[in-house]
C-alpha cells in the first residue's frame, strides 16, 4: 500500500474549509454509527486528518472508534455539492490540543455562511452548529483512501494520490 498522503493541497484546503462533515464507523456486529464533525485540521505533511466530534452526540461513534472500528468521513460543500470521502482502518480519539480550538472557532462561521447561501441561515444554521454539552473530542486518522463523491459521472471514483 502506498505510504504518501491521499490528499493533494487542493483537497486538503477543501476539507478544512466551511464544509459539512459527517463521520461514520461501525461496531463489531457491523452496526453503523454516525455523527457530524465541527471542523477539520490537516497536518502539514497531509498524512493526518483531525476532526472534532461531540462526545454527547457521537457517543456510539467514539466507542466504535476506540474499539478499533474503521472510519469514513464525508466532506461536502452545501452550495456546490462538491464532496469527497476519506477512509481509514482506525482512528485515535483524544482531547483537544490548543491548535484545535482556533480551527473550531473558524469552522462554524464558515459553514454558517455557506448554509446561508443556499437559504438555510439564521436559526437553522445556529441549531445545526450547536455543540451538545459544549464539548468536543478530537478524532485523528491517517486516510488510506479518498474518493470523489460529488454527484455526477465521477462519483465514487478514487482520487489520485499527489505526486
C-alpha positions as CSV (number, residue, x, y, z in Angstrom):
1,X,0.0,0.0,0.0
2,X,1.4,3.5,-0.9
3,X,2.6,5.4,2.1
4,X,2.2,9.0,0.8
5,X,-0.7,11.3,1.7
6,X,-4.0,10.7,-0.1
7,X,-4.9,14.4,-0.1
8,X,-3.3,16.9,-2.5
9,X,-3.1,20.6,-1.5
10,X,-6.4,21.5,-3.1
11,X,-8.4,18.7,-1.3
12,X,-6.6,19.5,2.0
13,X,-7.8,23.1,1.7
14,X,-11.3,21.9,0.8
15,X,-11.7,19.6,3.8
16,X,-10.5,22.4,6.2
17,X,-12.9,25.0,4.8
18,X,-16.5,25.5,5.8
19,X,-17.8,22.2,4.6
20,X,-20.4,19.9,6.2
21,X,-18.6,16.9,7.7
22,X,-20.2,13.5,8.5
23,X,-18.1,10.8,10.3
24,X,-19.1,7.1,10.4
25,X,-17.8,3.9,11.8
26,X,-19.3,0.5,12.9
27,X,-19.1,-1.8,15.8
28,X,-18.0,-5.5,15.9
29,X,-21.6,-6.5,14.9
30,X,-21.3,-4.2,11.9
31,X,-24.0,-1.8,13.3
32,X,-23.2,1.7,11.9
33,X,-22.6,4.8,13.9
34,X,-22.7,8.3,12.5
35,X,-22.3,11.9,13.7
36,X,-21.2,15.2,12.4
37,X,-17.9,17.0,13.0
38,X,-17.2,20.6,13.9
39,X,-14.2,21.3,11.7
40,X,-11.1,19.6,10.4
41,X,-7.3,20.1,10.7
42,X,-4.8,18.5,8.2
43,X,-1.2,18.1,9.3
44,X,1.5,19.9,7.3
45,X,2.5,16.7,5.5
46,X,-1.2,16.0,4.7
47,X,-0.9,12.5,6.3
48,X,-3.0,13.1,9.4
49,X,-6.6,14.5,9.5
50,X,-8.1,15.6,12.8
51,X,-11.9,16.0,13.2
52,X,-13.8,17.4,16.2
53,X,-16.8,15.4,17.5
54,X,-19.3,16.0,20.3
55,X,-18.9,13.1,22.9
56,X,-22.6,13.6,23.7
57,X,-23.9,13.4,20.1
58,X,-21.3,11.0,18.9
59,X,-21.1,8.6,21.8
60,X,-21.6,5.5,19.7
61,X,-19.2,6.6,17.0
62,X,-16.4,7.4,19.6
63,X,-17.0,4.0,21.3
64,X,-16.7,2.2,17.9
65,X,-13.5,4.1,17.0
66,X,-12.0,3.4,20.4
67,X,-12.8,-0.3,19.9
68,X,-10.8,-0.3,16.7
69,X,-13.6,0.3,14.2
70,X,-12.9,1.8,10.7
71,X,-13.6,5.4,9.9
72,X,-15.3,7.1,6.9
73,X,-15.6,10.8,6.7
74,X,-17.6,12.8,4.1
75,X,-16.9,16.4,3.4
76,X,-19.5,18.3,1.4
77,X,-19.9,22.0,0.5
78,X,-23.7,22.7,0.5
79,X,-23.6,25.4,-2.1
80,X,-21.9,23.3,-4.8
81,X,-22.4,19.7,-3.6
82,X,-18.6,19.2,-4.1
83,X,-18.0,16.2,-1.9
84,X,-15.1,13.9,-1.1
85,X,-14.9,10.9,1.2
86,X,-11.8,9.7,3.2
87,X,-11.5,6.2,4.7
88,X,-9.1,4.8,7.3
89,X,-8.9,1.4,9.1
90,X,-8.7,3.1,12.5
91,X,-8.6,6.4,14.4
92,X,-7.4,7.8,17.7
93,X,-9.8,9.6,20.0
94,X,-8.4,12.2,22.3
95,X,-8.6,15.6,23.9
96,X,-8.4,18.9,22.0
97,X,-5.0,20.5,21.5
98,X,-4.5,24.3,21.6
99,X,-4.3,24.5,17.8
100,X,-7.7,22.7,17.5
101,X,-9.6,25.4,19.3
102,X,-8.7,28.0,16.6
103,X,-9.9,25.6,13.9
104,X,-13.2,25.1,15.6
105,X,-13.7,28.8,16.2
106,X,-13.3,29.4,12.4
107,X,-15.4,26.5,11.3
108,X,-18.9,27.5,12.5
109,X,-19.0,30.9,10.8
110,X,-17.6,29.5,7.5
111,X,-20.2,26.7,7.3
112,X,-23.0,29.1,8.5
113,X,-22.1,31.5,5.6
114,X,-22.3,28.6,3.1
115,X,-25.6,27.4,4.6
116,X,-27.0,30.9,4.2
117,X,-26.0,30.9,0.5
118,X,-28.4,28.0,0.0
119,X,-31.2,29.5,2.1
120,X,-30.6,27.9,5.5
121,X,-29.4,30.9,7.6
122,X,-30.3,32.3,10.9
123,X,-32.0,29.8,13.3
124,X,-31.3,26.8,11.1
125,X,-27.5,27.4,11.0
126,X,-27.4,28.1,14.7
127,X,-29.2,25.0,15.6
128,X,-27.2,22.8,13.2
129,X,-23.9,24.1,14.5
130,X,-24.8,23.9,18.2
131,X,-22.5,21.7,20.1
132,X,-24.3,19.5,22.6
133,X,-22.7,19.7,26.0
134,X,-20.4,22.4,24.7
135,X,-17.5,19.9,24.5
136,X,-15.6,18.3,21.7
137,X,-13.2,15.4,21.3
138,X,-10.6,15.0,18.6
139,X,-10.6,12.1,16.2
140,X,-7.2,11.8,14.3
141,X,-6.7,9.4,11.5
142,X,-4.4,8.7,8.5
143,X,-6.6,8.5,5.4
144,X,-5.8,5.4,3.3
145,X,-8.3,6.0,0.6
146,X,-10.0,9.1,-0.9
147,X,-13.0,9.2,-3.3
148,X,-14.8,11.8,-5.3
149,X,-18.4,11.8,-4.2
150,X,-19.7,14.9,-6.0
151,X,-22.9,13.9,-7.8
152,X,-22.2,13.2,-11.4
153,X,-20.4,10.8,-13.7
154,X,-17.2,10.7,-11.5
155,X,-19.0,10.0,-8.2
156,X,-17.3,7.1,-6.4
157,X,-14.0,7.4,-8.4
158,X,-10.8,7.0,-6.3
159,X,-8.9,10.3,-6.0
160,X,-5.3,10.1,-7.4
161,X,-2.6,10.4,-4.8
162,X,-0.5,13.5,-5.1
163,X,2.9,13.1,-6.8
